[in-house]
């Protein structure tokens, strides 16, 4: 990105803890206007937690998150809600209201946050549904459409207030390859037409390499690399014999990108001491001797004893 361009999202020294454990540990990330940033990593790496911090769903423990030049970590709920009107979110499941039609789902943000007349809202809903190819399905309910259509309907709702930023949480999850490719094409098309900035959390590499401008790789709550798509593609395509010269982090990223069965990730998993875990580790890590919910059989035996 040009040096004079200011980030639309700026994350600095972000720390988020749960029960005293740092799930995000010193994250630094810049996202620039008009680009598509992919945030990727294995399960439990912290990518979904990072997304929730960026939308203000989680309060952070340390650091700052600036959207549009304002630190949302220092805002109260009223101030945060005003900022939220400037971005849209596509949740993994679509998160549609089942009791509403597709059109009613898309209309809801406009009804709640604008003073537009009903006839203007109706026009806006048709425009948003046309953008995602669902205008002819406006009067259907979520139960009447496919998973891919639910994703597109969720995206239409995310676009309702003409956001400057779109956040995507696993947009291709649970979709067949053809539908996933259609969602990727839709994301690219919307980015080009609407000039929105996109942050996409995913572990689907085919999708990531299709839509990314830049990519950020997370591992154990830390950023291993933030580079353009070409850098990651070159790492992915490097032959195994040459990859032996890479650093441990680069080899880890390469294994993740390729989905290889052997590499630093699998060696790390195998290093866990199974025998110690089986025969007795720390007390707090053991399975409790008494279940928190008593089984029906146990209750019957207790009744007989009484």
For each residue, the residues with C-beta under 8 A, 3 or more apart:
1: 5 32 35
2: 5
3:
4:
5: 1 2 32 33
6: 69
7: 10 30 31 32 66
8: 31 32 33 67 68 164 165 197
9: 29 30 31 54 65 66 67 165 197 199
10: 7 29 30 31 64 65 66
11: 14 27 28 29 30 50 54 63 64 65 66
12: 28 63 64 65 66
13: 26 27 28 62 63 64
14: 11 24 26 27 28 50 53 60 62 63 64 65
15: 22 24 25 26 27 60 61 62 63
16: 22 23 24 46 49 53 58 60 61
17: 20 21 22 23 61
18: 21 23
19:
20: 17
21: 17 18
22: 15 16 17 25 221
23: 16 17 18 46 49 221
24: 14 15 16 27 46 49 50 53 60 221
25: 15 22 220 221 222
26: 13 14 15 63 222
27: 11 13 14 15 24 46 50 63 218 221 222 223
28: 11 12 13 14 223
29: 9 10 11 37 39 50 216 223 226
30: 7 9 10 11
31: 7 8 9 10 35 37 197 199
32: 1 5 7 8 35 197
33: 5 8 164 195 197
34: 191 195 196 197
35: 1 31 32 197 198 213 214
36: 187 188 191 197 198 199 200 211 212 213 214
37: 29 31 197 198 199 200 212 213 214 215 216
38: 200 202 208 211 212 214 215 216
39: 29 47 50 51 199 200 201 202 215 216 218
40: 47 201 202 203 205 208 215 216 217 218 256
41: 45 46 47 203 217 218 219 256
42: 45 203 219 256 265
43: 203
44:
45: 41 42 218 219 220 221
46: 16 23 24 27 41 49 50 218 220 221
47: 39 40 41 50 51 201 203 218
48: 51 52 169 201
49: 16 23 24 46 52 53 58
50: 11 14 24 27 29 39 46 47 53 54 201 218
51: 39 47 48 54 55 167 169 199 201
52: 48 49 55 57 58
53: 14 16 24 49 50 56 57 58 60 65
54: 9 11 50 51 65 67 167 199
55: 51 52 84 87 89 167
56: 53 72 75 80 83 84
57: 52 53
58: 16 49 52 53
59: 73
60: 14 15 16 24 53 63 65 73
61: 15 16 17
62: 13 14 15
63: 11 12 13 14 15 26 27 60 73
64: 10 11 12 13 14 71 73 74
65: 9 10 11 12 14 53 54 60 71 72 73
66: 7 9 10 11 12 69 70 71 72
67: 8 9 54 70 72 83 86 87 165
68: 8 83 86 164
69: 6 66
70: 66 67 75 83
71: 64 65 66 74 75
72: 56 65 66 67 75 80 83
73: 59 60 63 64 65
74: 64 71
75: 56 70 71 72 79 80 83
76: 79 80
77: 80 81
78: 81 82
79: 75 76 82 83
80: 56 72 75 76 77 83 84
81: 77 78 84 85
82: 78 79 85
83: 56 67 68 70 72 75 79 80 86 87
84: 55 56 80 81 87
85: 81 82 113 161 163
86: 67 68 83 161 163 164 165
87: 55 67 83 84 163 164 165 166 167
88: 157 158 159 160 161 163 165 166 167
89: 55 158 166 167 168 169
90: 94 151 154 155 158 166 167 168 169 171
91: 94 95 154 169
92: 169 170 171 173 174
93: 150
94: 90 91 142 147 150 151 153 154
95: 91 154
96: 100 102 105 142 150 153 154 157
97: 100 104 105 108 142
98: 141 142 143
99: 141
100: 96 97 104 105 108 141
101: 104 105 138 139 140 141
102: 96 105 106 129 134 137 138 139 140 141 142 145 153 156
103: 106 107 125 129 138 139
104: 97 100 101 107 108
105: 96 97 100 101 102 108 142 153 157
106: 102 103 109 110 125 128 129 153 156 157 160
107: 103 104 110 111 121 122 124 125 160
108: 97 100 104 105 111 112 157 160
109: 106 112 113 157 160 161
110: 106 107 113 114 116 121 124 125 160 161
111: 107 108 114 121
112: 108 109
113: 85 109 110 161
114: 110 111 121 161
115:
116: 110 120 121 124
117: 120 121
118: 121 122
119: 122 123
120: 116 117 123 124
121: 107 110 111 114 116 117 118 124 125
122: 107 118 119 125 126
123: 119 120 126 127
124: 107 110 116 120 121 127 128 160
125: 103 106 107 110 121 122 128 129 138 160
126: 122 123 129 130 135 138
127: 123 124 130 131
128: 106 124 125 131 132 156 157 159 160
129: 102 103 106 125 126 132 134 135 137 138 153 156
130: 126 127 133 134 135
131: 127 128 156 159 190 193
132: 128 129 152 153 155 156 159 186
133: 130 152 186
134: 102 129 130 137 138 149 152 153 156
135: 126 129 130 138
136:
137: 102 129 134 140 145 149 153
138: 101 102 103 125 126 129 134 135
139: 101 102 103
140: 101 102 137 144 145
141: 98 99 100 101 102 144 145
142: 94 96 97 98 102 105 145 150 153
143: 98
144: 140 141
145: 102 137 140 141 142 149 150 153
146: 149 150 179
147: 94 150 151 174 175 179
148: 151 152 175 176 179 182 183
149: 134 137 145 146 152 153
150: 93 94 96 142 145 146 147 153 154
151: 90 94 147 148 154 155 171 175 183
152: 132 133 134 148 149 155 156 183 186
153: 94 96 102 105 106 129 132 134 137 142 145 149 150 156 157
154: 90 91 94 95 96 150 151 157 158
155: 90 132 151 152 158 159 166 186 190
156: 102 106 128 129 131 132 134 152 153 159 160
157: 88 96 105 106 108 109 128 153 154 160
158: 88 89 90 154 155 163 166
159: 88 128 131 132 155 156 162 163 166 190 194
160: 88 106 107 108 109 110 124 125 128 156 157
161: 85 86 88 109 110 113 114
162: 159 194
163: 85 86 87 88 158 159 166 196
164: 8 33 68 86 87 196 197
165: 8 9 67 86 87 88 196 197 198 199
166: 87 88 89 90 155 158 159 163 190 196 197 198 199
167: 51 54 55 87 88 89 90 198 199 201
168: 89 90 171 187 198 199 200 201 202
169: 48 51 89 90 91 92 201
170: 92 173 201 202 203 204
171: 90 92 151 168 183 187 200 202 207
172: 175 180 183 184 202 204 207
173: 92 170 202 204
174: 92 147
175: 147 148 151 172 179 180 183
176: 148 179 180
177: 180 181 206
178: 181 182
179: 146 147 148 175 176 182 183
180: 172 175 176 177 183 184 204 206 207
181: 177 178 184 185 210
182: 148 178 179 185 186
183: 148 151 152 171 172 175 179 180 186 187 207
184: 172 180 181 187 188 207 210 211
185: 181 182 188 189
186: 132 133 152 155 182 183 189 190
187: 36 168 171 183 184 190 191 198 200 211
188: 36 184 185 191 192 210 211
189: 185 186 192 193
190: 131 155 159 166 186 187 193 194 196
191: 34 36 187 188 194 195 196 198 211
192: 188 189 195
193: 131 189 190
194: 159 162 190 191
195: 33 34 191 192
196: 34 163 164 165 166 190 191
197: 8 9 31 32 33 34 35 36 37 164 165 166
198: 35 36 37 165 166 167 168 187 191 211
199: 9 31 36 37 39 51 54 165 166 167 168
200: 36 37 38 39 168 171 187 208 211 212
201: 39 40 47 48 50 51 167 168 169 170
202: 38 39 40 168 170 171 172 173 207 208
203: 40 41 42 43 47 170
204: 170 172 173 180 207 208
205: 40 208 209 257 259
206: 177 180 209 210
207: 171 172 180 183 184 202 204 210 211
208: 38 40 200 202 204 205 211 212 215
209: 205 206 212 229 232 233
210: 181 184 188 206 207
211: 36 38 184 187 188 191 198 200 207 208
212: 36 37 38 200 208 209 215 229 232
213: 35 36 37 228 229
214: 35 36 37 38 226 227 228 229
215: 37 38 39 40 208 212 225 226 227 228 229 232
216: 29 37 38 39 40 223 225 226
217: 40 41 223 224 225 226 232 253 256
218: 27 39 40 41 45 46 47 50 221 222 223 224
219: 41 42 45 222 224 249 252
220: 25 45 46
221: 22 23 24 25 27 45 46 218
222: 25 26 27 218 219
223: 27 28 29 216 217 218 226
224: 217 218 219 249 252 253
225: 215 216 217 231 232 249 250 253
226: 29 214 215 216 217 223
227: 214 215 231 232
228: 213 214 215 231 232
229: 209 212 213 214 215 232 233
230: 233 234
231: 225 227 228 234 235
232: 209 212 215 217 225 227 228 229 235 236 253 257
233: 209 229 230 236 237
234: 230 231 237 238
235: 231 232 238 246 250 253 254 257
236: 232 233 254 257 258
237: 233 234
238: 234 235 242 243 246 254
239: 242 243
240: 243 244
241: 244
242: 238 239 245
243: 238 239 240 246 250 251 254
244: 240 241
245: 242
246: 235 238 243 250 251 254
247: 250 251
248: 251 252 264
249: 219 224 225 252 253
250: 225 235 243 246 247 253 254
251: 243 246 247 248 254 255 263 264
252: 219 224 248 249 255 256 263 264 265
253: 217 224 225 232 235 249 250 256 257
254: 235 236 238 243 246 250 251 257 258 260 263
255: 251 252 258 259 260 262 263 264 265 266
256: 40 41 42 217 252 253 259 265
257: 205 232 235 236 253 254
258: 236 254 255
259: 205 255 256
260: 254 255 263
261: 266
262: 255 266
263: 251 252 254 255 260 266 267
264: 248 251 252 255 267 268
265: 42 252 255 256 268 269
266: 255 261 262 263 269 270
267: 263 264 270 271
268: 264 265 271
269: 265 266 272
270: 266 267
271: 267 268
272: 269 277
273: 276 277
274: 277 278
275: 278 279
276: 273 279 280 281
277: 272 273 274 281 285
278: 274 275
279: 275 276
280: 276 286
281: 276 277 285 286
282: 285 286
283: 286
284:
285: 277 281 282
286: 280 281 282 283
287:
288: 291 292
289:
290:
291: 288 294 295
292: 288
293:
294: 291 298 299 302
295: 291 298 299
296: 299 300
297: 300 301
298: 294 295 301 302
299: 294 295 296 302 303
300: 296 297 303 304
301: 297 298 304 305
302: 294 298 299 305 306
303: 299 300 306
304: 300 301
305: 301 302
306: 302 303
